[in-house]
Amino acid sequence: MINVLAHRGSAAASGIHGLTSALIAITGLLVLRETRTVANDRRPLTASVG
């Protein structure tokens, strides 16, 4: 995308590359969210002493 923007690419090319990068970012955030949830679920349970 940097190459397209640096060389004054067409609006369609910029739009497609922008959409692709947005989808990759959203996918990355969803993966991070899922792995955080799985990590929290695997935490061992501790008994409260009281």
Phi and psi restraints in degrees (value plus and minus 20) as a CYANA .aco file:
   2 ILE   PHI     -81.3   -41.3
   2 ILE   PSI     -59.0   -19.0
   3 ASN   PHI     -83.4   -43.4
   3 ASN   PSI     -61.2   -21.2
   4 VAL   PHI     -84.2   -44.2
   4 VAL   PSI     -65.6   -25.6
   5 LEU   PHI     -89.3   -49.3
   5 LEU   PSI     -57.7   -17.7
   6 ALA   PHI     -87.5   -47.5
   6 ALA   PSI     -51.2   -11.2
   7 HIS   PHI    -124.7   -84.7
   7 HIS   PSI       2.0    42.0
   8 ARG   PHI      32.3    72.3
   8 ARG   PSI      37.8    77.8
   9 GLY   PHI     -88.7   -48.7
   9 GLY   PSI     152.6   192.6
  10 SER   PHI     -89.4   -49.4
  10 SER   PSI     142.3   182.3
  11 ALA   PHI     -84.9   -44.9
  11 ALA   PSI     -56.1   -16.1
  12 ALA   PHI     -84.4   -44.4
  12 ALA   PSI     -62.8   -22.8
  13 ALA   PHI     -84.6   -44.6
  13 ALA   PSI     -62.1   -22.1
  14 SER   PHI     -84.0   -44.0
  14 SER   PSI     -60.8   -20.8
  15 GLY   PHI     -84.9   -44.9
  15 GLY   PSI     -62.8   -22.8
  16 ILE   PHI     -85.8   -45.8
  16 ILE   PSI     -65.2   -25.2
  17 HIS   PHI     -86.0   -46.0
  17 HIS   PSI     -56.9   -16.9
  18 GLY   PHI     -85.1   -45.1
  18 GLY   PSI     -62.9   -22.9
  19 LEU   PHI     -83.5   -43.5
  19 LEU   PSI     -62.4   -22.4
  20 THR   PHI     -82.3   -42.3
  20 THR   PSI     -65.0   -25.0
  21 SER   PHI     -86.5   -46.5
  21 SER   PSI     -54.5   -14.5
  22 ALA   PHI     -86.1   -46.1
  22 ALA   PSI     -61.8   -21.8
  23 LEU   PHI     -84.8   -44.8
  23 LEU   PSI     -58.5   -18.5
  24 ILE   PHI     -85.2   -45.2
  24 ILE   PSI     -61.4   -21.4
  25 ALA   PHI     -84.0   -44.0
  25 ALA   PSI     -63.1   -23.1
  26 ILE   PHI     -84.2   -44.2
  26 ILE   PSI     -62.8   -22.8
  27 THR   PHI     -81.6   -41.6
  27 THR   PSI     -62.9   -22.9
  28 GLY   PHI     -80.9   -40.9
  28 GLY   PSI     -62.6   -22.6
  29 LEU   PHI     -84.7   -44.7
  29 LEU   PSI     -59.3   -19.3
  30 LEU   PHI     -86.2   -46.2
  30 LEU   PSI     -57.7   -17.7
  31 VAL   PHI     -85.4   -45.4
  31 VAL   PSI     -64.2   -24.2
  32 LEU   PHI     -81.3   -41.3
  32 LEU   PSI     -60.5   -20.5
  33 ARG   PHI     -84.2   -44.2
  33 ARG   PSI     -62.5   -22.5
  34 GLU   PHI     -86.5   -46.5
  34 GLU   PSI     -63.9   -23.9
  35 THR   PHI     -88.8   -48.8
  35 THR   PSI     -52.1   -12.1
  36 ARG   PHI     -86.6   -46.6
  36 ARG   PSI     -60.6   -20.6
  37 THR   PHI     -84.4   -44.4
  37 THR   PSI     -63.5   -23.5
  38 VAL   PHI     -85.4   -45.4
  38 VAL   PSI     -61.3   -21.3
  39 ALA   PHI     -83.1   -43.1
  39 ALA   PSI     -59.4   -19.4
  40 ASN   PHI     -87.8   -47.8
  40 ASN   PSI     -54.5   -14.5
  41 ASP   PHI     -91.3   -51.3
  41 ASP   PSI     -46.3    -6.3
  42 ARG   PHI    -108.6   -68.6
  42 ARG   PSI     -22.2    17.8
  43 ARG   PHI     -85.4   -45.4
  43 ARG   PSI     114.7   154.7
  44 PRO   PHI     -87.2   -47.2
  44 PRO   PSI     125.1   165.1
  45 LEU   PHI     -99.5   -59.5
  45 LEU   PSI     117.8   157.8
  46 THR   PHI    -134.3   -94.3
  46 THR   PSI     118.3   158.3
  47 ALA   PHI    -103.0   -63.0
  47 ALA   PSI     115.9   155.9
  48 SER   PHI    -105.0   -65.0
  48 SER   PSI     110.7   150.7
  49 VAL   PHI    -123.0   -83.0
  49 VAL   PSI     106.3   146.3
